Amino acid sequence: MMNRPMCLIAGGLIACFSLTSCGNKFNPASVAASHPQVINVGNANVVTIEHPENYPLVAAGQIRAAHKLSVTGSVFPDINREIPVISLASGRVVDVDVTLDQDVKKGQLMMKVQSPDVSSAFDTYLKAVNDEQLADKEYLRARDLYAHGAIAQEMLEQAQDTEDDAKADLNAANQQLKTLGVDKNHPSQFVNVYAPISGVIVAQNVTNAAATGVTYSGSATAFTIADLSRVWVICDVYQNDLPQVHLGQEARINITGYPGKMLTGRVSDIGPVLDPTIRAAKVRIDVPNSGILRLGMFVTATLIGNTNEIHATVPADAILHLHDQDWVYVPAGEDHFRRVAVQAGDTLPGNQQEILSGIAPGQQVVKSVLQLEATLEAQ
């Protein structure tokens, strides 16, 4: 016997069914016209879709191509193209004309320094000028006296030695002014510091009123300029893959966020020491930079080998780009489709895409993922 609440619920359901069936007759065409139903079967990469015939399949082709090793890495400056900007005149910074991350040209004014070194160096220079002039007069006088037999040769040689020493001191004082960047004809207590190369300021260690120079407290390196026309891509290559890497090897650089933009570099160093944590060596790739690469950027480098391999090819429309990963859908029995991660290679003629790993030639994939993804998003 049903209790009273259960009888009421059953009666209500029967009444609703009767009203629905009387007012609206069942129409099979309306079911066929609705969107295919997607059923999750437990695996996040496996779905069940009604009417799978709406998503045609295609067999993956094949191509013989050079062996490729794909590794990840980051962009670093070429340390040979990083130049420190140093004020050899120690003192207080009175004006900073550039700032961090700014592009500068060679010879551009970067800062001004008020330095007591200038006064000291110019004082030494003036004394050297006076000493040289006096020594020159004494030498000329001694030479004249020696010509008339009034003094011995030893005294002439001594006067010449004094003149030579005075000239050496004058040259040293003059060179000191040049080193500090002081114009001896227009001396000033301020020293201008100019950019030694063209590039980008990647480090700044001074501000207005800060101490700078090689003798005062503070940072001797006021700025660091990096020439980013060529950069390094540092990659981790596992020890099992190291035999496939050699110096001078071609590397193709793909940048996340810039699809279709590819740069080409060469392997310039293979680290002799492995990281004990991941058992990988640091491989350095020298890359000409067209302005796309930025320091710290994450990239994928494909190292091109000398041997050929058979790779799969699929239509470009069969590849789904999701979360920095490439995927294809393959049939998984009955009405199931499985999403498989693949590693895409080169773009081929005829709207084809090379697949380095993930599927094999001849394996069936969904020809176009756009319609399938639209159905998944609609659920």
C-alpha positions as CSV (number, residue, x, y, z in Angstrom):
1,M,0.0,0.0,0.0
2,M,1.3,3.5,-0.9
3,N,1.1,6.1,1.8
4,R,-0.9,9.2,1.1
5,P,1.9,11.6,0.0
6,M,3.2,9.0,-2.5
7,C,-0.3,8.6,-3.9
8,L,-0.6,12.3,-4.4
9,I,2.7,12.6,-6.2
10,A,1.9,9.6,-8.5
11,G,-1.5,11.0,-9.3
12,G,0.0,14.4,-10.1
13,L,2.6,12.9,-12.5
14,I,-0.1,10.8,-14.3
15,A,-2.3,13.9,-14.7
16,C,0.6,16.0,-16.0
17,F,1.5,13.3,-18.5
18,S,-2.1,13.0,-19.7
19,L,-2.4,16.7,-20.2
20,T,0.9,16.9,-22.1
21,S,0.2,13.9,-24.3
22,C,-3.3,15.3,-25.2
23,G,-2.2,18.8,-25.9
24,N,1.1,18.1,-27.8
25,K,1.6,15.0,-29.9
26,F,5.2,13.5,-30.0
27,N,7.1,14.8,-33.1
28,P,10.3,12.9,-34.0
29,A,11.5,15.7,-36.3
30,S,11.7,18.1,-33.3
31,V,14.3,15.7,-31.6
32,A,16.4,15.4,-34.7
33,A,16.5,19.2,-35.2
34,S,17.8,19.8,-31.6
35,H,21.5,20.1,-30.8
36,P,23.4,16.8,-30.3
37,Q,23.6,15.9,-26.7
38,V,27.1,15.7,-25.1
39,I,27.4,13.2,-22.3
40,N,30.4,13.3,-20.0
41,V,31.6,9.7,-19.4
42,G,34.0,10.4,-16.5
43,N,37.2,11.2,-18.4
44,A,37.6,15.0,-18.9
45,N,39.1,14.3,-22.4
46,V,36.4,11.8,-23.5
47,V,32.9,12.9,-24.5
48,T,29.9,11.1,-26.0
49,I,28.1,12.9,-28.7
50,E,24.8,11.9,-30.4
51,H,24.9,11.8,-34.2
52,P,28.7,11.5,-34.5
53,E,28.1,11.4,-38.3
54,N,27.8,15.1,-38.2
55,Y,31.6,15.3,-37.5
56,P,33.5,13.7,-40.4
57,L,36.8,12.0,-39.8
58,V,40.0,12.1,-41.9
59,A,43.0,9.8,-41.8
60,A,46.3,11.5,-40.8
61,G,48.7,11.6,-43.7
62,Q,52.5,11.3,-43.4
63,I,55.6,13.3,-44.4
64,R,59.3,12.5,-44.2
65,A,61.0,15.4,-42.4
66,A,64.1,16.1,-40.3
67,H,64.1,14.9,-36.7
68,K,62.8,17.6,-34.4
69,L,63.3,18.0,-30.7
70,S,61.0,20.5,-29.0
71,V,62.1,22.1,-25.7
72,T,61.0,25.0,-23.7
73,G,63.1,28.0,-22.6
74,S,63.3,31.6,-21.6
75,V,64.8,34.7,-23.2
76,F,67.9,36.2,-21.6
77,P,70.2,39.0,-22.7
78,D,73.5,38.2,-24.4
79,I,76.0,39.0,-21.6
80,N,78.5,40.0,-24.2
81,R,76.1,42.8,-25.2
82,E,75.4,44.1,-21.7
83,I,77.5,47.2,-20.9
84,P,77.7,48.8,-17.5
85,V,77.5,52.6,-17.4
86,I,80.1,53.9,-14.8
87,S,81.0,57.4,-13.8
88,L,84.7,57.4,-13.2
89,A,84.2,60.8,-11.5
90,S,82.9,60.1,-8.0
91,G,80.4,62.5,-6.6
92,R,76.7,63.4,-6.3
93,V,74.2,62.9,-9.1
94,V,72.6,66.2,-9.9
95,D,70.5,65.2,-12.9
96,V,69.3,61.9,-14.4
97,D,68.1,62.2,-18.0
98,V,67.1,58.6,-18.6
99,T,65.1,55.9,-16.8
100,L,64.7,52.1,-16.6
101,D,63.5,50.3,-19.7
102,Q,64.2,53.3,-21.9
103,D,65.8,53.0,-25.3
104,V,69.0,55.0,-25.6
105,K,71.4,55.8,-28.4
106,K,75.2,55.7,-28.3
107,G,76.5,59.1,-27.1
108,Q,73.2,60.1,-25.5
109,L,73.5,62.1,-22.2
110,M,72.4,59.9,-19.3
111,M,73.3,61.8,-16.1
112,K,75.4,64.7,-14.6
113,V,77.7,64.2,-11.7
114,Q,79.0,67.0,-9.4
115,S,82.5,65.7,-8.5
116,P,85.4,67.1,-6.4
117,D,87.6,64.8,-8.6
118,V,87.3,67.4,-11.3
119,S,88.7,70.2,-9.3
120,S,91.6,68.0,-8.1
121,A,92.4,66.8,-11.6
122,F,92.3,70.2,-13.1
123,D,94.5,71.6,-10.3
124,T,97.0,68.8,-11.1
125,Y,96.8,69.7,-14.8
126,L,97.6,73.4,-14.2
127,K,100.6,72.6,-12.0
128,A,101.9,70.2,-14.6
129,V,101.6,72.9,-17.3
130,N,103.6,75.3,-15.2
131,D,106.2,72.7,-14.3
132,E,106.6,71.7,-17.9
133,Q,107.0,75.3,-19.1
134,L,109.7,76.0,-16.4
135,A,111.5,72.8,-17.2
136,D,111.5,73.6,-20.9
137,K,113.0,77.0,-20.3
138,E,115.7,75.5,-18.1
139,Y,116.5,72.9,-20.7
140,L,116.8,75.6,-23.5
141,R,119.1,77.6,-21.3
142,A,121.3,74.7,-20.4
143,R,121.5,73.7,-24.1
144,D,122.7,77.2,-25.0
145,L,125.3,77.3,-22.2
146,Y,126.6,73.9,-23.1
147,A,127.0,75.0,-26.7
148,H,129.2,77.8,-25.5
149,G,131.2,75.5,-23.2
150,A,129.8,77.1,-20.0
151,I,128.5,73.9,-18.4
152,A,129.3,70.3,-18.5
153,Q,127.4,67.7,-20.5
154,E,126.1,66.2,-17.3
155,M,124.2,69.3,-16.4
156,L,122.6,69.4,-19.9
157,E,121.5,65.8,-19.6
158,Q,120.0,66.6,-16.2
159,A,118.0,69.5,-17.6
160,Q,116.8,67.3,-20.4
161,D,115.7,64.6,-18.0
162,T,113.8,67.2,-15.9
163,E,112.0,68.4,-19.1
164,D,111.1,64.9,-20.1
165,D,109.6,64.2,-16.6
166,A,107.6,67.4,-16.8
167,K,106.2,66.4,-20.2
168,A,105.2,63.0,-18.8
169,D,103.4,64.5,-15.9
170,L,101.6,66.9,-18.2
171,N,100.5,64.1,-20.5
172,A,99.2,62.1,-17.4
173,A,97.3,65.1,-16.1
174,N,95.8,65.8,-19.5
175,Q,94.7,62.1,-19.8
176,Q,93.1,62.2,-16.4
177,L,90.9,65.1,-17.5
178,K,89.9,63.2,-20.6
179,T,89.1,60.1,-18.6
180,L,86.8,62.1,-16.3
181,G,85.2,63.8,-19.3
182,V,86.5,67.3,-18.6
183,D,87.2,69.8,-21.3
184,K,90.5,71.5,-20.2
185,N,89.6,74.6,-22.1
186,H,86.2,74.9,-20.4
187,P,86.5,73.2,-17.0
188,S,83.4,72.6,-14.9
189,Q,82.6,70.9,-11.6
190,F,80.0,68.8,-13.4
191,V,80.8,65.7,-15.4
192,N,78.4,64.4,-18.1
193,V,78.0,60.6,-18.4
194,Y,77.0,59.4,-21.9
195,A,75.6,56.1,-23.2
196,P,78.5,53.9,-24.4
197,I,76.3,51.8,-26.8
198,S,72.8,51.9,-28.2
199,G,70.3,49.6,-26.4
200,V,67.7,49.3,-23.6
201,I,68.4,50.3,-20.0
202,V,67.8,47.0,-18.1
203,A,69.1,48.1,-14.7
204,Q,69.2,51.5,-12.9
205,N,71.0,52.0,-9.6
206,V,71.1,55.8,-9.2
207,T,68.6,58.6,-8.7
208,N,68.9,62.3,-8.2
209,A,71.1,63.2,-5.2
210,A,72.5,59.7,-5.0
211,A,76.2,59.0,-4.7
212,T,78.0,57.4,-7.6
213,G,81.5,56.7,-8.9
214,V,84.2,54.2,-8.0
215,T,85.3,55.7,-4.7
216,Y,82.1,57.0,-3.0
217,S,79.6,54.8,-1.2
218,G,76.9,53.7,-3.6
219,S,76.8,51.7,-6.7
220,A,79.8,52.0,-9.1
221,T,77.5,50.9,-12.0
222,A,74.9,53.6,-12.4
223,F,73.0,51.9,-15.3
224,T,73.3,48.7,-17.4
225,I,72.5,48.9,-21.1
226,A,71.7,45.8,-23.1
227,D,71.8,45.5,-26.8
228,L,68.8,43.3,-27.5
229,S,69.4,43.0,-31.3
230,R,70.6,39.5,-30.4
231,V,69.5,37.5,-27.4
232,W,69.9,34.1,-25.8
233,V,67.3,31.5,-25.4
234,I,68.2,29.2,-22.5
235,C,66.5,25.8,-22.7
236,D,66.5,22.6,-20.5
237,V,67.4,19.5,-22.5
238,Y,67.0,16.2,-20.7
239,Q,70.1,13.9,-20.7
240,N,68.3,11.3,-22.9
241,D,67.9,13.9,-25.6
242,L,71.4,15.4,-25.4
243,P,72.8,13.1,-28.1
244,Q,70.5,14.8,-30.6
245,V,71.9,18.3,-29.8
246,H,75.1,19.8,-31.3
247,L,76.8,23.1,-31.6
248,G,75.6,25.2,-34.6
249,Q,72.3,23.2,-34.8
250,E,69.4,25.2,-36.3
251,A,66.7,26.1,-33.8
252,R,63.3,27.5,-34.6
253,I,61.8,29.8,-31.9
254,N,58.0,29.9,-31.5
255,I,56.6,32.5,-29.1
256,T,53.4,32.0,-27.2
257,G,51.0,34.8,-28.0
258,Y,52.5,35.4,-31.4
259,P,51.2,32.6,-33.6
260,G,52.8,32.5,-37.0
261,K,55.8,34.4,-35.8
262,M,58.9,32.2,-35.9
263,L,62.6,33.2,-35.4
264,T,65.6,31.1,-36.3
265,G,68.7,30.8,-34.1
266,R,71.7,28.5,-33.6
267,V,72.9,26.4,-30.7
268,S,75.9,28.2,-29.3
269,D,76.6,26.3,-26.1
270,I,75.7,23.0,-24.4
271,G,76.1,23.1,-20.6
272,P,78.6,20.6,-19.3
273,V,76.8,20.3,-15.9
274,L,73.3,18.7,-15.5
275,D,70.8,20.1,-13.1
276,P,70.7,17.3,-10.5
277,T,67.0,17.9,-9.9
278,I,65.6,17.3,-13.4
279,R,68.7,15.8,-15.0
280,A,68.8,18.3,-17.8
281,A,71.5,20.5,-19.3
282,K,71.3,24.2,-20.1
283,V,71.4,24.7,-23.9
284,R,72.0,28.2,-25.2
285,I,70.6,29.4,-28.5
286,D,71.8,32.6,-30.1
287,V,68.8,34.3,-31.7
288,P,68.7,37.5,-33.8
289,N,65.9,39.6,-32.3
290,S,63.5,41.5,-34.6
291,G,62.0,43.2,-31.6
292,I,59.5,40.5,-30.7
293,L,61.5,38.8,-28.0
294,R,61.5,40.4,-24.6
295,L,63.7,39.4,-21.6
296,G,62.0,36.7,-19.5
297,M,59.6,35.7,-22.2
298,F,58.6,32.0,-22.3
299,V,59.3,30.3,-25.7
300,T,59.4,27.0,-27.4
301,A,62.5,26.0,-29.3
302,T,62.4,23.3,-32.0
303,L,65.9,21.9,-32.6
304,I,66.3,20.6,-36.2
305,G,68.3,17.3,-36.4
306,N,70.3,15.8,-39.3
307,T,68.2,12.6,-39.6
308,N,64.8,12.1,-41.3
309,E,61.7,10.7,-39.6
310,I,58.1,9.9,-40.6
311,H,55.7,12.4,-39.1
312,A,51.9,12.6,-39.3
313,T,50.0,15.4,-41.0
314,V,46.5,16.6,-40.4
315,P,44.3,19.5,-41.7
316,A,45.1,22.7,-39.8
317,D,41.3,22.9,-38.9
318,A,41.7,19.6,-37.0
319,I,43.9,21.2,-34.4
320,L,42.5,22.8,-31.3
321,H,44.7,25.4,-29.6
322,L,43.9,25.4,-25.9
323,H,45.9,26.5,-22.8
324,D,49.2,26.7,-24.7
325,Q,48.7,23.2,-25.9
326,D,47.6,21.6,-29.3
327,W,44.9,19.0,-29.3
328,V,43.0,16.8,-31.8
329,Y,39.9,14.7,-31.4
330,V,40.1,11.0,-32.3
331,P,37.3,8.4,-32.3
332,A,37.2,6.3,-29.1
333,G,34.6,3.7,-30.0
334,E,30.8,4.0,-30.6
335,D,29.8,7.6,-30.0
336,H,32.9,8.6,-28.1
337,F,35.5,11.1,-29.0
338,R,38.8,11.5,-27.1
339,R,40.9,14.7,-27.0
340,V,44.5,13.9,-27.5
341,A,47.4,16.3,-26.9
342,V,49.8,16.6,-29.9
343,Q,52.9,18.5,-30.7
344,A,52.5,20.6,-33.8
345,G,55.4,21.1,-36.2
346,D,55.7,23.1,-39.4
347,T,52.8,24.5,-41.4
348,L,52.6,22.7,-44.7
349,P,51.1,23.6,-48.1
350,G,47.4,22.8,-48.6
351,N,46.3,23.9,-45.2
352,Q,48.1,20.9,-43.6
353,Q,49.9,20.8,-40.3
354,E,52.9,18.6,-39.4
355,I,52.4,16.6,-36.1
356,L,55.6,15.7,-34.3
357,S,54.1,13.5,-31.6
358,G,50.7,12.5,-30.2
359,I,49.2,10.6,-33.2
360,A,50.6,8.3,-35.9
361,P,50.1,8.4,-39.7
362,G,46.8,6.8,-40.8
363,Q,45.1,7.5,-37.4
364,Q,41.7,9.0,-37.8
365,V,40.9,12.5,-36.4
366,V,37.9,14.8,-36.5
367,K,38.4,16.9,-39.7
368,S,37.3,20.2,-38.1
369,V,37.1,20.9,-34.4
370,L,35.3,24.2,-34.7
371,Q,31.8,22.6,-35.0
372,L,32.6,20.0,-32.3
373,E,33.9,22.7,-29.9
374,A,30.8,24.8,-30.6
375,T,28.6,21.9,-29.5
376,L,30.7,21.4,-26.4
377,E,30.4,25.0,-25.4
378,A,26.7,25.1,-26.0
379,Q,26.1,22.4,-23.3
